[in-house]
Amino acid sequence: MRLVLASIWLLYTASSASSFATMGSSHHWGASDVHVSPAMRKFSTPSFLVRGGNNHNNAAPSTASSLKASVDAETTSTAASPLSPENLSLLSVRGRKAVEDLIAFDGANGAQAHVYGDWPAAGTEDEGKQMLSEQLADLNESYPGGLAAYLTKAQHLLKESADGVNPFANFEAKVPEGESLTFFDEDSSSMSFQKAEELGLKAMGDGVVFVLVAGGLGERLGYSGIKLSLETNLCTEECYLEFYIKYIQAMQYMARQKTGNQNLQFPLVIMTSGDTDPLTRQLLEDNDYFGMDKDLLTIIMQDKVAALKDGSAGLALTDDNRWGIQTKPHGHGDVHHLLYREGLVDKWDSDGLKHVVFLQDTNALVINSIIPTVGVTAARGFHMNSICIPRLAEEAAGAITKLEHKTDPSQSLVINVEYNQLDPLLRAQGTGDLPDEATGFSPFPGNANNLVMSIPEYAKTLRGEDQGVVLEFVNPKYKDETRTDFKKPTRLECMMQDIPKLYQKELDEPKIGFCMFDRWLTFSPAKNALEAGQATIAKGGTAPGTLSSAESDKYVQNQRKLEFAGFKIEGTRDDTVMMAGIPVTKGPHVILCPAFSISQEDLKEKISEGSDLTISQRSSLVLDGHHLKIDGLSLDGALVIRSGDDTHVTVKNLKIQNDGWTYTELPDDASLPEHVRIRGYTMTKHQTAEYELFESGHFVIESDGQVTKVE
């Protein structure tokens, strides 16, 4: 079976350590103290060597001679240039050099002749020529090794794609080492969920860093803004960015309480792109950073890469202007090199921080798995640990796989393998992607694409010669069987989960593992437009991946947590109602804010299991407070309780009944705001019992709803 997706581990090494050096330090964001590190810095032009490939005999040709072929724009004769001296004189020094570098790289190949050939005489479209040359210079400076390195990789990968080369031909797929944890501990492996959380809470005292990968807009969701600004739920109307920040703050608060170290700080790094950077900044500015200390928040911005129009890696020009090159996102794999380049990982390591957690932008449920995954990572000594979920056989999701090399054990590694590569690999072994008879799931854990790294080994890996530049791949959509022209331009891509190849290279014995959790607890991303979700449901699917299904699953996991803590809930979790073509839970709609609970231990301490705890299906409940305890609650309606960091509140046999909150389905109306339309419904809040207590002291909410301050 031929694989359209081609990938190769091409490792480019600079001739000197200064090749990847940046100019200057991280810039400040406006007048604030939030650090912003733009991705585009001035790289020197080193000689790069291409190493690796699927084996040592099929490595891509060296780019060293191509890179050295660049011409000094001030001193070199242009007699051999296809551009006239008059046209060259129009360009800046950097622009002229970039054009001449491209011409020298292209040589007799001519794959880029459409870029630099047939320029009209000077005096015609001069502004366009200057714009093109400056863009070439930008692309050359923003990619390690320059545009020549990028195009050399692309030519090699595109040839492998056209030839149908299988990058895993010399490997066999095995199930890797890891832990399987279930929230109720019925089917956990060698470690219980509770034990993993205990270990994670202890490890938090050594310091944790969070990295949020947020380079994409919400176009796939039918939303033109940034996904981080979308509401996770309609009960609190809390956006994804606020939700993640509140979780980090809650974890930091808990770690300080447990260790007694009030100076303990958990930094957050956000990786943006040119598309999302200004909107992310504005969202933070408008909301005073959601209460986070500005000094703890750093922004690193990635750049786009050149799009490619054909199998020769010809640069794709914009459709409406020959003086522009199409660019596309390079992928979240850029995050590792950016963290290294900005000196962040070295700082974390020197500060003694032990773990870094990588998060995606719209999977709110992942916070439930962070503490136990940190615990497993510390206990098992994993250098990298992937958060996973049970995966159905042949499901269109990547799987964490141990690739055993058939002849050279030193090349074996644990890494994510995409579904369209895993099945052919397993079929070649005589099986295929089949379910396990005991569980009904694939034995290969599904990759949820959230990672926990041990910082010392991560830092050592990034200090290696590749400096965090992970393997790239290309996935062109061909027009026909000749496999030369594309339906639309493609580009090189990279993914953050592909860093194990660098671990394998830099560490003597890399320990890469996984930690698998219940899907209901850990995974429900908002990624699809309402119409796409409706089509999935119409075909019999159960995971539409819409904003509405992500919200519903958030309520359901909190329902399960309340049941774990002793609540009796009317109805069943399978009771759903169709809203805008998507099945969502009938309720109750429960939000347990991070300040109230981020662990099983929190739930047990803050909800008295032996008390009277009931909640009707039509109810809505929001609990938010570090020192909020429930000692008896009967709810039939809507209840919101929020308390401050120094406020101790006990709910004592409280009985609430009111009209509550209900969903209101919306018409298909293009005039509705995007963030409302993509959900398909709103929430009407008829009546609410609301308590907001922020005064220091101890308070009791009595059964009749009265609040009493006690000494």
QUIZI-V453810 format. One record per residue. N is the residue number from 1. PHI is phi as a letter, one per 20 degrees, with the letter a starting at -180 (none if undefined). Layout:
N & PHI
N & PHI
This chain:
1 & none
2 & e
3 & d
4 & f
5 & f
6 & d
7 & b
8 & b
9 & e
10 & e
11 & d
12 & e
13 & c
14 & f
15 & f
16 & b
17 & f
18 & f
19 & f
20 & d
21 & f
22 & e
23 & d
24 & n
25 & d
26 & g
27 & e
28 & e
29 & e
30 & l
31 & e
32 & e
33 & d
34 & f
35 & e
36 & d
37 & d
38 & g
39 & f
40 & e
41 & d
42 & e
43 & e
44 & f
45 & d
46 & e
47 & e
48 & d
49 & d
50 & e
51 & c
52 & n
53 & o
54 & f
55 & b
56 & f
57 & e
58 & c
59 & f
60 & f
61 & f
62 & f
63 & e
64 & g
65 & f
66 & f
67 & f
68 & f
69 & e
70 & f
71 & d
72 & f
73 & f
74 & e
75 & c
76 & e
77 & f
78 & d
79 & f
80 & e
81 & f
82 & f
83 & e
84 & f
85 & g
86 & f
87 & f
88 & f
89 & f
90 & f
91 & e
92 & f
93 & g
94 & f
95 & f
96 & f
97 & f
98 & f
99 & f
100 & f
101 & f
102 & f
103 & f
104 & f
105 & f
106 & f
107 & l
108 & e
109 & f
110 & m
111 & f
112 & d
113 & f
114 & f
115 & e
116 & d
117 & e
118 & l
119 & f
120 & f
121 & f
122 & g
123 & o
124 & d
125 & l
126 & f
127 & f
128 & f
129 & f
130 & f
131 & f
132 & f
133 & f
134 & f
135 & f
136 & f
137 & f
138 & f
139 & f
140 & f
141 & e
142 & e
143 & d
144 & g
145 & n
146 & n
147 & f
148 & f
149 & f
150 & f
151 & f
152 & f
153 & g
154 & f
155 & f
156 & f
157 & f
158 & f
159 & f
160 & f
161 & f
162 & f
163 & e
164 & m
165 & f
166 & e
167 & f
168 & d
169 & f
170 & e
171 & c
172 & d
173 & e
174 & c
175 & f
176 & f
177 & e
178 & a
179 & c
180 & d
181 & d
182 & d
183 & g
184 & e
185 & m
186 & f
187 & c
188 & f
189 & e
190 & f
191 & c
192 & e
193 & f
194 & f
195 & f
196 & f
197 & f
198 & g
199 & f
200 & f
201 & f
202 & f
203 & f
204 & g
205 & f
206 & e
207 & o
208 & c
209 & d
210 & d
211 & c
212 & d
213 & e
214 & b
215 & e
216 & d
217 & e
218 & e
219 & g
220 & f
221 & e
222 & n
223 & c
224 & e
225 & e
226 & e
227 & f
228 & f
229 & e
230 & f
231 & f
232 & f
233 & a
234 & e
235 & f
236 & d
237 & l
238 & e
239 & f
240 & f
241 & f
242 & f
243 & g
244 & f
245 & f
246 & f
247 & f
248 & f
249 & f
250 & f
251 & f
252 & f
253 & f
254 & f
255 & f
256 & f
257 & f
258 & f
259 & e
260 & m
261 & e
262 & f
263 & e
264 & f
265 & c
266 & d
267 & f
268 & c
269 & d
270 & d
271 & e
272 & d
273 & c
274 & g
275 & f
276 & d
277 & g
278 & f
279 & f
280 & f
281 & g
282 & f
283 & f
284 & f
285 & f
286 & f
287 & d
288 & l
289 & l
290 & l
291 & n
292 & e
293 & f
294 & f
295 & f
296 & e
297 & d
298 & c
299 & d
300 & d
301 & d
302 & e
303 & d
304 & e
305 & d
306 & f
307 & e
308 & d
309 & e
310 & b
311 & f
312 & e
313 & m
314 & f
315 & f
316 & e
317 & e
318 & f
319 & f
320 & d
321 & b
322 & f
323 & e
324 & c
325 & d
326 & f
327 & c
328 & c
329 & f
330 & e
331 & o
332 & f
333 & f
334 & f
335 & g
336 & f
337 & f
338 & f
339 & f
340 & f
341 & f
342 & e
343 & m
344 & f
345 & f
346 & f
347 & f
348 & g
349 & f
350 & f
351 & f
352 & n
353 & f
354 & d
355 & c
356 & c
357 & d
358 & d
359 & c
360 & e
361 & e
362 & c
363 & c
364 & f
365 & f
366 & f
367 & f
368 & f
369 & d
370 & f
371 & f
372 & f
373 & f
374 & f
375 & f
376 & f
377 & g
378 & f
379 & f
380 & e
381 & m
382 & f
383 & e
384 & b
385 & c
386 & e
387 & f
388 & c
389 & c
390 & g
391 & d
392 & f
393 & g
394 & m
395 & f
396 & f
397 & b
398 & f
399 & c
400 & f
401 & c
402 & e
403 & e
404 & e
405 & f
406 & f
407 & c
408 & c
409 & g
410 & f
411 & e
412 & f
413 & a
414 & d
415 & b
416 & f
417 & c
418 & f
419 & g
420 & f
421 & d
422 & f
423 & f
424 & f
425 & f
426 & f
427 & f
428 & f
429 & e
430 & n
431 & c
432 & o
433 & e
434 & d
435 & f
436 & f
437 & f
438 & f
439 & d
440 & n
441 & d
442 & f
443 & f
444 & e
445 & f
446 & f
447 & e
448 & e
449 & m
450 & c
451 & c
452 & c
453 & d
454 & e
455 & f
456 & g
457 & f
458 & f
459 & f
460 & f
461 & f
462 & f
463 & f
464 & f
465 & f
466 & e
467 & l
468 & n
469 & f
470 & e
471 & f
472 & d
473 & b
474 & c
475 & c
476 & f
477 & d
478 & e
479 & f
480 & b
481 & f
482 & f
483 & l
484 & c
485 & d
486 & d
487 & f
488 & b
489 & g
490 & d
491 & a
492 & f
493 & c
494 & b
495 & c
496 & f
497 & f
498 & e
499 & f
500 & g
501 & f
502 & f
503 & g
504 & g
505 & f
506 & e
507 & d
508 & f
509 & c
510 & f
511 & d
512 & d
513 & c
514 & b
515 & c
516 & d
517 & c
518 & g
519 & f
520 & f
521 & e
522 & c
523 & b
524 & b
525 & f
526 & e
527 & b
528 & d
529 & f
530 & g
531 & f
532 & f
533 & f
534 & f
535 & f
536 & f
537 & f
538 & f
539 & e
540 & n
541 & f
542 & c
543 & c
544 & f
545 & m
546 & e
547 & f
548 & f
549 & f
550 & f
551 & f
552 & g
553 & f
554 & f
555 & f
556 & f
557 & f
558 & f
559 & g
560 & f
561 & f
562 & f
563 & f
564 & g
565 & e
566 & o
567 & f
568 & d
569 & d
570 & f
571 & m
572 & c
573 & f
574 & e
575 & f
576 & c
577 & c
578 & e
579 & c
580 & l
581 & n
582 & c
583 & f
584 & c
585 & f
586 & f
587 & p
588 & f
589 & e
590 & d
591 & c
592 & d
593 & f
594 & g
595 & f
596 & e
597 & b
598 & c
599 & b
600 & f
601 & g
602 & g
603 & g
604 & f
605 & f
606 & d
607 & c
608 & f
609 & f
610 & f
611 & e
612 & f
613 & c
614 & c
615 & b
616 & f
617 & f
618 & e
619 & e
620 & c
621 & c
622 & c
623 & c
624 & b
625 & r
626 & f
627 & d
628 & e
629 & c
630 & d
631 & c
632 & o
633 & b
634 & c
635 & c
636 & c
637 & q
638 & d
639 & c
640 & c
641 & c
642 & c
643 & c
644 & e
645 & f
646 & d
647 & d
648 & d
649 & c
650 & d
651 & e
652 & d
653 & l
654 & f
655 & c
656 & c
657 & b
658 & b
659 & f
660 & m
661 & c
662 & c
663 & f
664 & c
665 & f
666 & d
667 & f
668 & f
669 & c
670 & f
671 & f
672 & f
673 & g
674 & g
675 & f
676 & e
677 & f
678 & f
679 & e
680 & n
681 & b
682 & c
683 & d
684 & e
685 & d
686 & f
687 & b
688 & b
689 & e
690 & c
691 & c
692 & c
693 & c
694 & c
695 & f
696 & f
697 & p
698 & d
699 & c
700 & c
701 & e
702 & f
703 & f
704 & e
705 & n
706 & f
707 & d
708 & c
709 & e
710 & c
711 & e
